[in-house]
Amino acid sequence: MKNLLLLFSLLGLLPVCLFSQTDVFKYEKTTTFFPEAAAINNENIEWGYLTVPENWDQPQGKKIRIAVAILKSTSAKKDDHPVLYIEGGPGAGGIKGIWGWLKNPLRNNSTIIFADVRGTGFSLPKFCPDLGKKFLEILAKNQNATQDEQQKTIAAMACRQDLLNRDIDINAYNSKAIAKDLNALKKALGYSKWNTYAVSYGTYTAQVYENDFPEDIQSLILDSSISDISGYYNQNTTNYINSLEKVFSACKDDPNCNKQFPDLENVYYETIEKLEKQPITVKVDEKVIPSGEFTYNVEDFKIAIQQSLYQRKLIEVLPLLITEFNSGNKNTLSALVASFSGALGLDYGQYYCVSCKETVPFNSMAAFNANSDKYKKLKGGLSFYKSDFLVCDKWNLGAAGAPGTKNDLSNLSDLTAPVLVLAGAFDPITPASNGKVTVGRFKNGFLVNAPVYGHAPGFSKIGGEIIAGFVSNPNKKPDVNGFQSLNKVNFITDVKLNGGVSNFANSLNGFNLLFFAPLLIAFLILLVAVFGLLYLFIKKEIATKANKWIRVLIVITALSGLFTMIGFVLAVNDTAKDNFYILAFGIRSQFDYLFIVQWSFIVFTIISILYFALKIKSISNAAVLSTILFSLVILGVYFQYWGFLL
C-alpha cells in the first residue's frame, strides 16, 4: 500500500514536470521572413520562432526568440534524414542564405532546418545590425591601421552599451547556450535525432553541441573546421601566408598564368610597398559608403586578398586582382568595394559576445604579433583580426566571472555517430591541416580534402553531392573522386579589361524598369527604323542623295549600336557562366571586338548628326530622322554612363 501511494505521488508530479519543460521553451509557426520574395514563398517552407530562456540557468526568467526556417524535402517518402544547419561567423544567421539551398542535393531526401542562433539574423532581440556598415565606413577612410583599430573599438563599445541599455545579458550569448537552444529545438520539432551540418566557426559551435548532447546526433558534418580555438588568432598570419604561397606556386606552375603574371609573389609585396606610400581612393555608390569614396591602404589590400582566398572562383582571378591593385586600376577597385560590404555582414554584437568570451582570451596579442613578425615583408599581421584583441579587452571589462570561458570538448572522442570533415587546400582561416586534426578526434570520421577550393568546399556542387550521399548512408566511405579530379586551379588569364562591364552587369542583375525605359524605347525605335529604311531601299523610294546618305548612315550606325548592346548582354552572360568574378575586371578576350564595334558606333553617330545638321534643308521627314538620331544618342549616353567609353 505504501509503494502504491508513492507511485500515485510520482504520477501526480508527472504533469507538473511536463508542463515545466514546455513552459521553458515553446515553438510557434509564424509568417514568412521574406514577405516581398514571391520565389521563396512558393517553396515548401515552414517559418517559426522558438521561445527559450535568455539565461538557461534562470529558465523562468526573461525569454528570447530564435528564428527558424524548415525547408521541406522534395521527396514524397518519409523524411528519415533531417539536417540541422549551423552557420559560422560567429554572428552569421543561417536563414538569409536559404536561397542557395533550394536545389541542394540534400533536399532530395532531407528536410533542412535553419536556425538563426541567438543574437543573429531574424532572431529577437536584434543586436547591432548596422555595426558592420560602420566598420566599412571606417575601412573606407584614408588612415592608418592604428586609427582604424581605435575607431572600430569605439564603435564596438557603443554597440555593447546599447545592448546593456536594453537589458540584454551579453554573458548569456555563447556556444553552451546555443547548444541548449538547439537541443530544445530538436525536442520541440519532435525529432529523436538529426544530422548536424556546420560550416566555419559553426563547426566549433557544433562540437560544443555534440559534446553536451551526443544523443541528438545522427551524423555530424564539419565543413572548414576549427580544430583548436587557442590557435584561431595566434596562427592567423601563418594560415594566410601559407594559402597565399600556394597561389604563387600554382601560378608559377601554370604556363599561361606564369606568362601573364610572372613573378606574382614580388608583385604582391611590391603592391604593399606602393600602398604604404600612396593609398588609392576610388569613387563608390553613396548607398554603400555615404562619403562616396573608399581609400585602399595596405590593410585593405591584405584583407581583400585574404577574403578572395575563400572561394574557388575568386582564387582563379587572384593573380589578376593583385596585378590590378599594383597598377592602381580604379575602375576594378571601385567594383571590389561591394565585396567588402558582404564580408562585413555579420551581427557583430553577437560576434563579440562569443569571440570575447570563448576565443580571444585563449589567444594573445603577443602571440599574434610574434607570428606576424615572421613575415617582415607583410608589414604586420592582418589588422582586421588584430583589432579584436583591442575590442575584447574593453568588451570584457566589468564582466562577471573569468575573462574567458573554456568549453568542455572531452566527450567528442566517445561519439559513435559517423563524422564527415571537409577541408579546402587554399582556406586561409581554417586551413586544411585543421581537417586532419579534427577528424582524428572521432571514432568514426571521414576526411575529404578539396585540392582547388578555399573555405567551405561543401557549398560547391561536388561538395553538396558528397554531403547528401553521406547523410543518406553515413557509414559508407564518401566518394571523393569529384574533388580529386580537380587538382589544378584554372587561373583566368584571357580578360579584356574594362571598368564598364562591372557597372553594366550590376545594372542587368538589379534590373530597374524605370532606369532602362529610355534605353528600351530607343532600342525599339532603332529596330523599327532599320527595318523601315531597308524596306525603302529595296523599294527604291529614296530620291535625293542627301536623303539617301543620311539613311545609309543611320542604318549602319543603328546596326552597330544594336549589335554592340546585344553583344555585351551575351558576353556578360557567357562570362558569368564561366566565372562571375571576371566581370569585376572586364569580359573574356574573345569578346574584345565588341569594343571596336562600339567605337565605330560612336564615330558613325557623330558623323550622322553632323551630316544631318549640314543637309537638314535637303532632307525629307527631318522630324522622324531626328527622333532616330536622338535614339542613337541615348544609346551612346548609356555606354558612357556605364563606363564603356573610358
Long-range contacts (C-beta under 8 A, 24 or more apart in sequence): 20-59, 23-60, 24-52, 24-53, 24-59, 24-60, 24-184, 25-50, 25-51, 25-52, 25-53, 25-184, 25-187, 25-188, 26-50, 26-51, 26-188, 27-51, 27-68, 27-185, 27-188, 27-189, 33-67, 33-69, 33-95, 33-122, 40-98, 40-99, 40-102, 43-71, 43-102, 44-71, 44-72, 44-74, 45-69, 45-70, 45-71, 45-72, 45-98, 46-70, 46-72, 49-124, 50-115, 50-181, 50-184, 50-185, 50-188, 52-118, 52-180, 52-181, 52-184, 54-118, 54-168, 54-169, 54-172, 55-169, 55-172, 55-177, 56-172, 56-176, 56-177, 56-180, 62-167, 62-169, 64-118, 64-123, 64-124, 64-125, 65-123, 65-124, 66-115, 66-116, 66-117, 66-118, 66-123, 66-181, 66-185, 67-93, 67-95, 67-115, 67-116, 67-121, 67-122, 67-123, 67-124, 68-95, 68-113, 68-114, 68-115, 68-116, 68-185, 69-94, 69-95, 69-98, 69-113, 69-114, 70-111, 70-112, 70-113, 70-114, 70-189, 71-98, 71-101, 71-102, 71-107, 71-111, 71-112, 71-113, 71-114, 72-111, 73-107, 73-108, 73-109, 73-110, 73-111, 74-107, 74-108, 75-108, 75-109, 77-109, 79-109, 79-110, 79-111, 81-109, 81-110, 81-195, 81-218, 81-471, 81-472, 82-110, 82-111, 82-112, 82-113, 82-191, 82-194, 82-195, 83-110, 83-111, 83-112, 83-113, 83-194, 83-195, 83-196, 83-197, 83-471, 84-113, 84-115, 84-182, 84-185, 84-186, 84-194, 84-195, 84-196, 84-197, 85-112, 85-113, 85-114, 85-115, 85-197, 85-198, 86-115, 86-117, 86-182, 86-196, 86-197, 86-198, 86-199, 86-202, 86-203, 86-205, 86-206, 86-209, 87-117, 87-120, 87-199, 87-200, 87-202, 88-198, 88-199, 88-200, 88-201, 88-202, 88-203, 88-224, 89-120, 89-200, 89-201, 89-202, 89-346, 89-347, 89-350, 89-351, 89-354, 90-201, 90-205, 90-346, 90-350, 90-351, 90-354, 90-355, 91-119, 91-120, 91-346, 91-347, 91-348, 91-349, 91-350, 91-351, 91-354, 92-120, 92-121, 92-201, 92-202, 92-345, 92-346, 92-347, 93-117, 93-120, 93-121, 93-122, 93-123, 93-347, 94-121, 95-121, 95-122, 96-121, 96-122, 100-459, 104-464, 104-468, 105-464, 105-465, 105-467, 105-468, 106-197, 106-464, 106-467, 106-468, 106-471, 108-468, 109-468, 109-471, 109-472, 110-195, 110-468, 110-471, 113-185, 113-189, 113-194, 115-181, 115-182, 115-185, 117-178, 117-181, 117-205, 117-350, 118-172, 118-173, 118-177, 118-178, 118-181, 118-350, 119-173, 119-347, 119-349, 119-350, 119-353, 120-346, 120-347, 120-350, 121-347, 125-166, 125-168, 126-347, 127-159, 127-163, 127-168, 127-347, 127-348, 127-349, 127-350, 127-353, 128-159, 128-162, 128-163, 128-347, 128-348, 128-349, 129-347, 131-155, 131-156, 131-159, 131-347, 131-348, 131-349, 132-344, 132-345, 132-346, 132-348, 133-341, 133-344, 135-344, 135-348, 136-288, 136-289, 136-340, 136-341, 136-344, 137-289, 137-290, 137-291, 139-294, 139-299, 139-300, 139-340, 140-284, 140-289, 140-291, 140-293, 140-294, 140-295, 140-337, 141-295, 142-279, 142-281, 142-295, 142-297, 143-297, 144-297, 145-297, 145-298, 145-299, 145-380, 145-383, 145-386, 148-299, 148-383, 148-387, 149-383, 149-386, 149-387, 149-390, 150-390, 152-387, 152-390, 152-391, 153-387, 153-390, 153-391, 153-394, 156-348, 156-352, 156-391, 156-394, 156-395, 157-391, 157-394, 157-395, 159-348, 159-349, 159-352, 160-349, 160-352, 160-394, 160-395, 163-349, 170-353, 170-399, 171-353, 171-357, 171-399, 171-400, 171-401, 173-350, 173-353, 173-354, 174-353, 174-354, 174-357, 174-358, 174-405, 175-204, 175-205, 175-208, 175-209, 175-354, 175-358, 175-407, 176-208, 176-212, 176-405, 176-407, 178-205, 178-208, 178-209, 179-205, 179-208, 179-209, 179-212, 179-213, 180-212, 182-209, 182-213, 182-216, 183-209, 183-212, 183-213, 183-216, 186-216, 193-217, 193-218, 194-218, 195-219, 195-220, 195-221, 195-471, 195-474, 196-220, 196-221, 197-221, 197-223, 197-458, 197-467, 198-222, 198-223, 199-223, 199-224, 199-456, 199-458, 199-459, 200-224, 200-226, 200-429, 200-430, 200-455, 200-456, 201-226, 203-430, 203-438, 204-229, 204-358, 207-409, 207-412, 208-407, 208-409, 210-411, 210-412, 210-415, 211-407, 211-408, 211-409, 211-410, 211-411, 211-412, 212-408, 212-411, 214-411, 214-414, 214-415, 214-417, 217-415, 217-417, 218-417, 218-474, 219-417, 219-418, 219-419, 219-420, 219-470, 219-471, 219-474, 220-415, 220-417, 220-418, 220-419, 220-420, 220-442, 221-419, 221-420, 221-422, 221-458, 221-467, 221-470, 221-471, 222-419, 222-420, 222-421, 222-422, 222-438, 223-421, 223-422, 223-456, 223-457, 223-458, 223-459, 223-463, 223-467, 224-422, 224-423, 224-424, 224-427, 224-429, 224-430, 224-434, 224-455, 224-456, 224-457, 224-458, 225-421, 225-423, 225-430, 225-434, 225-435, 225-438, 226-430, 226-434, 226-438, 227-433, 227-434, 227-435, 227-437, 227-438, 228-434, 228-437, 229-358, 229-359, 229-362, 229-407, 230-362, 230-363, 231-363, 232-359, 232-363, 233-359, 233-360, 233-363, 233-367, 233-368, 233-385, 233-388, 233-389, 234-363, 234-364, 234-367, 234-368, 234-371, 235-371, 236-368, 236-371, 236-381, 236-382, 236-385, 236-429, 237-368, 237-371, 237-372, 237-374, 237-375, 237-378, 237-381, 237-382, 238-371, 238-374, 239-427, 239-428, 239-429, 239-431, 240-302, 240-306, 240-309, 240-382, 240-428, 240-429, 241-375, 241-378, 242-428, 242-431, 243-309, 243-426, 243-427, 243-428, 243-431, 243-454, 244-268, 244-305, 244-306, 244-309, 244-428, 246-425, 246-426, 247-309, 247-315, 247-318, 247-319, 247-426, 247-489, 250-488, 250-489, 250-491, 251-319, 251-491, 254-488, 254-489, 254-491, 256-491, 256-493, 257-319, 257-491, 257-493, 259-493, 260-319, 260-493, 261-319, 261-320, 261-322, 261-323, 261-491, 261-493, 264-319, 264-322, 264-323, 267-322, 267-323, 267-326, 268-305, 268-322, 269-377, 269-378, 270-326, 271-301, 271-322, 271-325, 271-326, 272-298, 272-301, 272-302, 272-377, 272-378, 272-379, 274-326, 274-328, 275-301, 275-325, 276-379, 280-325, 280-328, 280-330, 280-333, 282-330, 282-333, 282-334, 282-337, 283-330, 283-334, 284-334, 284-337, 288-337, 288-338, 288-341, 289-337, 294-334, 294-337, 294-340, 296-325, 296-333, 298-379, 299-382, 299-383, 299-384, 300-340, 301-325, 302-378, 302-382, 302-384, 303-343, 303-382, 303-383, 303-384, 304-336, 304-339, 304-340, 306-382, 306-384, 306-428, 306-429, 307-339, 307-340, 307-343, 309-426, 309-427, 309-428, 309-454, 309-455, 310-427, 310-428, 310-429, 310-454, 310-455, 310-456, 311-454, 311-455, 312-426, 312-452, 312-453, 312-454, 312-457, 312-460, 312-489, 313-579, 313-580, 313-581, 314-454, 314-581, 315-426, 315-452, 315-454, 315-489, 316-489, 316-490, 316-491, 316-492, 316-579, 316-581, 317-491, 317-492, 317-579, 317-581, 317-582, 317-584, 317-585, 318-491, 319-491, 319-493, 320-492, 320-493, 320-495, 320-585, 321-585, 324-497, 324-585, 329-497, 329-499, 330-499, 331-498, 331-499, 331-500, 331-502, 331-643, 331-646, 332-497, 332-499, 332-502, 332-584, 332-585, 334-499, 335-499, 335-502, 335-503, 335-584, 336-584, 352-388, 352-391, 352-392, 352-395, 355-388, 355-392, 356-388, 356-391, 356-392, 356-395, 356-396, 357-396, 357-399, 357-404, 357-405, 358-404, 358-405, 358-407, 360-388, 360-389, 360-392, 360-404, 361-392, 361-396, 361-402, 361-403, 361-404, 362-404, 362-406, 363-389, 364-389, 365-389, 409-441, 412-441, 412-442, 413-441, 413-442, 413-443, 414-443, 415-442, 415-443, 415-444, 416-443, 416-444, 417-444, 417-474, 418-444, 418-445, 418-446, 418-470, 418-474, 418-475, 419-444, 419-445, 419-446, 420-445, 420-446, 420-448, 420-466, 420-467, 420-470, 420-474, 420-478, 421-445, 421-446, 421-447, 421-448, 422-448, 422-450, 422-457, 422-458, 422-463, 422-466, 422-467, 423-447, 423-448, 423-449, 423-450, 423-457, 424-450, 424-453, 424-454, 424-455, 424-456, 424-457, 425-449, 425-450, 425-451, 425-452, 425-453, 426-452, 426-453, 426-454, 427-453, 427-454, 427-455, 428-454, 428-455, 429-455, 430-455, 444-475, 446-470, 446-477, 446-478, 448-478, 448-480, 448-483, 449-480, 449-483, 450-483, 451-483, 451-484, 451-486, 451-487, 452-486, 452-487, 452-488, 452-489, 452-490, 453-483, 457-483, 462-486, 492-579, 492-582, 494-588, 494-589, 494-590, 495-582, 495-585, 495-586, 495-587, 495-588, 495-589, 496-586, 496-587, 496-588, 496-589, 496-591, 496-592, 496-595, 497-585, 497-586, 498-586, 498-587, 498-595, 498-643, 498-644, 498-646, 499-586, 499-643, 499-646, 500-639, 500-642, 500-643, 500-644, 500-645, 500-646, 501-568, 501-572, 501-583, 501-585, 501-586, 501-587, 501-644, 502-583, 502-584, 502-585, 503-641, 503-642, 503-643, 504-568, 504-572, 504-642, 504-644, 505-572, 505-576, 505-583, 507-642, 508-569, 508-572, 518-634, 519-634, 519-635, 519-638, 521-631, 522-630, 522-631, 522-632, 522-634, 522-635, 523-562, 523-565, 523-631, 523-635, 525-627, 525-628, 525-631, 526-558, 526-561, 526-562, 526-628, 526-631, 526-632, 526-635, 527-562, 529-554, 529-555, 529-558, 529-628, 529-631, 530-555, 530-558, 530-559, 530-562, 544-618, 544-619, 544-620, 546-615, 546-618, 546-619, 547-618, 547-619, 547-620, 549-611, 549-615, 550-608, 550-611, 550-612, 550-615, 550-619, 550-625, 551-625, 553-604, 553-607, 553-608, 553-611, 554-608, 554-625, 554-628, 554-629, 554-632, 556-604, 557-601, 557-604, 557-605, 557-607, 557-608, 557-632, 558-628, 558-632, 560-597, 560-598, 560-600, 560-601, 560-604, 561-601, 561-605, 561-632, 561-635, 561-636, 563-597, 564-594, 564-597, 564-598, 564-601, 564-639, 565-635, 567-591, 567-594, 567-597, 568-594, 568-644, 595-644, 598-639, 598-644, 598-645, 601-635, 601-636, 602-636, 602-639, 602-645, 605-629, 605-632, 605-633, 605-635, 605-636, 608-632, 609-633
